[in-house]
Every structure is written in C-alpha cells, then in structure tokens.
Amino acid sequence: MPAITLRELRQPKILDLLETSEDDLSLEKVSVGEFRKWTLDNPELADNKLIRYEYNFLTERLIVKCMSTATHDSLQTFFNQTFSAFLVGKLGLLGANQLFTVSSGTCMC
C-alpha cells in the first residue's frame, strides 16, 4: 500500500485505498491531538458502514480496517450453506445443529 499522511486520509481516499487492498491501513506516530483533529475534520467517518478505524493512544497507531467485500461475504455464505446442507443430509437437522453453529459475513446491511 502506498505511503499516505494523516492529512491525506479522507473518505474518498480511504475508500479508494481499501478497494484495492486486502490489508489494513496503518499509520504510525499519530499523536492524540492529531487523531482528535482528524476525527473532528472527518465527522462523516464515524457512521460510515464501509470504513472502520481504531486508534491506540499508547502506541500512537491509527489503523483503518479493511472490511470484507460483498464477494468475500457471499463465498463464506455459500460454503456455510453447502456444508450445512451436507451435514443435515447425513445427520439430520437435530444432529447437525448439535454438532456446529454457522455464522459468517461482515455485511452491515
């Protein structure tokens, strides 16, 4: 991922970076004051379902989380539904339910 400064880290740029990356975006040495200013300058990020971030004031590290795409979630769902159907066919519904619990996805829809 290309180097980026906190000043450049705005919603359109974040979405662009996360669209092409499978890794979280990490910025080191972000002071508490810089982080507070960034959050005040970018209030739209607080309720954005596509952008998640966390800040550790002890390490002064800001991490913008790379959220799973709809394609990623659909593959998990397909696998879980297929595996569930297989187990239900072999063990019955009660046996399958006692054996495992399925949950997947990160969609905030």
Contact map, one row per residue, 1 for C-alpha under 8 A:
1110000000000000100010001000000000000000000000000000000000000000000000000000000000000000000000000000000000000
1111000000000000000000000000000000000000000000000000000000000000000000000000000000000000000000000000000000000
1111100000000000000000000000000000000000000000000000000000000000000000000000000000000000000000000000000000000
0111110110000000000000000010000000000000000000000000000000000000000000000000000000000000000000000000000000000
0011111110000000000000000010000000000000000000000000000000000000000000000000000000000000000000000000000000000
0001111110000000000000000010010000000100000000000000000000000000000000000000000000000000000000000000000000000
0000111111000000000000000000000000000100000000000000000000000000000000000000000000000000000000000000000000000
0001111111001000000000000000000000000000000000000000000000000000000000000000000000000000000000000000000000000
0001111111101100000000000000000000000000000000000000000000000000000000000000000000000000000000000000000000000
0000001111111100000000000000000000000000010000000000000000000000000000000000000000000000000000000000000000000
0000000011111110000000000000000000000000010110000000000000000000000000000000000000000000000000000000000000000
0000000001111111000000000000000000000000000000000000000000000000000000000000000000000000000000000000000000000
0000000111111111100000000000000000000000000000000000000000000000000000000000000000000000000000000000000000000
0000000011111111110000000000000000000000000000000010000000000000000000000000000000000000000000000000000000000
0000000000111111111000000000000000000000000000000110000000000000000000000000000000000000000000000000000000000
0000000000011111111100000000000000000000000000000000000000000000000000000000000000000000000000000000000000000
1000000000001111111110000000000000000000000000000000000000000000000000000000000000000000000000000000000000000
0000000000000111111111111000000000000000000000000000000000000000011000000000000000000000000000000000000000000
0000000000000011111110000000000000000000000000000000000000000000000000000000000000000000000000000000000000000
0000000000000001111111000000000000000000000000000000000000000000000000000000000000000000000000000000000000000
1000000000000000111111110000000000000000000000000000000000000000010000000000000000000000000000000000000000000
0000000000000000010111110000000000000000000000000000000000000000010000000000000000000000000000000000000000000
0000000000000000010011111000000000000000000000000000000000000000110000000000000000000000000000000000000000000
0000000000000000010011111100000000000000000000000000000000000011110000000000000000000000000000000000000000000
1000000000000000010000111110000000000000000000000000000000000011110000000000000000000000000000000000000000000
0000000000000000000000011111000000000000000000000000000000001111000000000000000000000000000000000000000000000
0001110000000000000000001111110000000000000000000000000000001110000000000000000000000000000000000000000000000
0000000000000000000000000111110000000000000000000000000000111100000000000000000000000000000000000000000000000
0000000000000000000000000011111000000000000000000000000000111000000000000000000000000000000000000000000000000
0000010000000000000000000011111101100000000000000000000000011100000000000000000000000000000000000000000000000
0000000000000000000000000000111111100000000000000000000010010000000000000000000000000000000000000000000000000
0000000000000000000000000000011111110000000000000000000010010000000000000000000000000000000000000000000000000
0000000000000000000000000000001111111000000000000000000000000000000000000000000000000000000000000000000000000
0000000000000000000000000000011111111100000000000000000000000000000000000000000000000000000000000000000000000
0000000000000000000000000000011111111110000000000000001000000100000000000000000000000000000000000000000000000
0000000000000000000000000000000111111111000000000000000000000000000000000000000000000000000000000000000000000
0000000000000000000000000000000011111111100000000000000000000000000000000000000000000000000000000000000000000
0000011000000000000000000000000001111111110000000000000000000000000000000000000000000000000000000000000000000
0000000000000000000000000000000000111111111011000000000000000000000000000000000000000000000000000000000000000
0000000000000000000000000000000000011111111000000000000000000000000000000000000000000000000000000000000000000
0000000000000000000000000000000000001111111000000000000000000000000000000000000000000000000000000000000000000
0000000001100000000000000000000000000111111111000000000000000000000000000000000000000000000000000000000000000
0000000000000000000000000000000000000011111111000000000000000000000000000000000000000000000000000000000000000
0000000000100000000000000000000000000000011111110000000000000000000000000000000000000000000000000000000000000
0000000000100000000000000000000000000010011111110011000000000000000000000000000000000000000000000000000000000
0000000000000000000000000000000000000010011111110000000000000000000000000000000000000000000000000000000000000
0000000000000000000000000000000000000000000111111000000000000000000000000000000000000000000000000000000000000
0000000000000000000000000000000000000000000111111111000000000000000000000000000000000000000000000000000000000
0000000000000000000000000000000000000000000000111111000000000000000000000000000000000000000000000000000000010
0000000000000010000000000000000000000000000000011111000000000000001000000000000000000000000000000000000000000
0000000000000110000000000000000000000000000010011111100000000001111000000000000000000000000000000000000000000
0000000000000000000000000000000000000000000010011111110000000001111000000000000000000000000000000000000000000
0000000000000000000000000000000000000000000000000011111000000111100000000000000000000000000000000000000000000
0000000000000000000000000000000000000000000000000001111100000111100000000000000000000000000000000000000000000
0000000000000000000000000000000000100000000000000000111110011110000000000000000000000000000000000000000000000
0000000000000000000000000000000000000000000000000000011111111100000000000000000000000000000000000000000000000
0000000000000000000000000000001100000000000000000000001111111000000000000000000000000000000000000000000000000
0000000000000000000000000000000000000000000000000000000111111000000000000000000000000000000000000000000000000
0000000000000000000000000001100000000000000000000000000111111000000000000000000000000000000000000000000000000
0000000000000000000000000001111100000000000000000000001111111100000000000000000000000000000000000000000000000
0000000000000000000000000111110000000000000000000000001111111110000000000000000000000000000000000000000000000
0000000000000000000000000111010000100000000000000000111100011111000000000000000000000000000000000000000000000
0000000000000000000000011110000000000000000000000000111000001111100000000000000000000000000000000000000000000
0000000000000000000000011100000000000000000000000011110000000111110000000000000000000000000000000000000000000
0000000000000000000000111000000000000000000000000011110000000011111000000000000000000000000000000000000000000
0000000000000000010011111000000000000000000000000011000000000001111100000000000000000000000000000000000000000
0000000000000000010000000000000000000000000000000111000000000000111110000000000000000000000000000000000001000
0000000000000000000000000000000000000000000000000000000000000000011111011000000000000000000000000000000011100
0000000000000000000000000000000000000000000000000000000000000000001111111000000000000000000000000000000000000
0000000000000000000000000000000000000000000000000000000000000000000111111100000000000000000000000000000000100
0000000000000000000000000000000000000000000000000000000000000000000011111110000000000000000000000000000000000
0000000000000000000000000000000000000000000000000000000000000000000111111111000000000000000000000000000010000
0000000000000000000000000000000000000000000000000000000000000000000111111111100000000000000000000000000111100
0000000000000000000000000000000000000000000000000000000000000000000001111111110000000000000000000000000010000
0000000000000000000000000000000000000000000000000000000000000000000000111111111000000000000000000000000000000
0000000000000000000000000000000000000000000000000000000000000000000000011111111100000000000000000000000110000
0000000000000000000000000000000000000000000000000000000000000000000000001111111110000000000000000000000110000
0000000000000000000000000000000000000000000000000000000000000000000000000111111111000000000000000000000000000
0000000000000000000000000000000000000000000000000000000000000000000000000011111111100000000000000000000000000
0000000000000000000000000000000000000000000000000000000000000000000000000001111111110000000000000000011100000
0000000000000000000000000000000000000000000000000000000000000000000000000000111111111000000000000000000000000
0000000000000000000000000000000000000000000000000000000000000000000000000000011111111100000000000000000000000
0000000000000000000000000000000000000000000000000000000000000000000000000000001111111110000000000000000000000
0000000000000000000000000000000000000000000000000000000000000000000000000000000111111111000000010000010000000
0000000000000000000000000000000000000000000000000000000000000000000000000000000011111111100000000000000000000
0000000000000000000000000000000000000000000000000000000000000000000000000000000001111111110000000000000000000
0000000000000000000000000000000000000000000000000000000000000000000000000000000000111111111110010000000000000
0000000000000000000000000000000000000000000000000000000000000000000000000000000000011111111111110000000000000
0000000000000000000000000000000000000000000000000000000000000000000000000000000000001111111110000000000000000
0000000000000000000000000000000000000000000000000000000000000000000000000000000000000111111100000000000000000
0000000000000000000000000000000000000000000000000000000000000000000000000000000000000011111111110000000000000
0000000000000000000000000000000000000000000000000000000000000000000000000000000000000011111111110000000000000
0000000000000000000000000000000000000000000000000000000000000000000000000000000000000011101111111000000000000
0000000000000000000000000000000000000000000000000000000000000000000000000000000000000001001111111100000000000
0000000000000000000000000000000000000000000000000000000000000000000000000000000000000001001111111110000000000
0000000000000000000000000000000000000000000000000000000000000000000000000000000000010011001111111111000000000
0000000000000000000000000000000000000000000000000000000000000000000000000000000000000000000011111111100000000
0000000000000000000000000000000000000000000000000000000000000000000000000000000000000000000001111111100000000
0000000000000000000000000000000000000000000000000000000000000000000000000000000000000000000000111111100000000
0000000000000000000000000000000000000000000000000000000000000000000000000000000000000000000000011111110000000
0000000000000000000000000000000000000000000000000000000000000000000000000000000000000000000000001111111000000
0000000000000000000000000000000000000000000000000000000000000000000000000000000100010000000000000001111100000
0000000000000000000000000000000000000000000000000000000000000000000000000000000100000000000000000000111110000
0000000000000000000000000000000000000000000000000000000000000000000000001001100100000000000000000000011111000
0000000000000000000000000000000000000000000000000000000000000000000100011101100000000000000000000000001111100
0000000000000000000000000000000000000000000000000000000000000000001100001000000000000000000000000000000111110
0000000000000000000000000000000000000000000000000000000000000000000101001000000000000000000000000000000011111
0000000000000000000000000000000000000000000000001000000000000000000000000000000000000000000000000000000001111
0000000000000000000000000000000000000000000000000000000000000000000000000000000000000000000000000000000000111
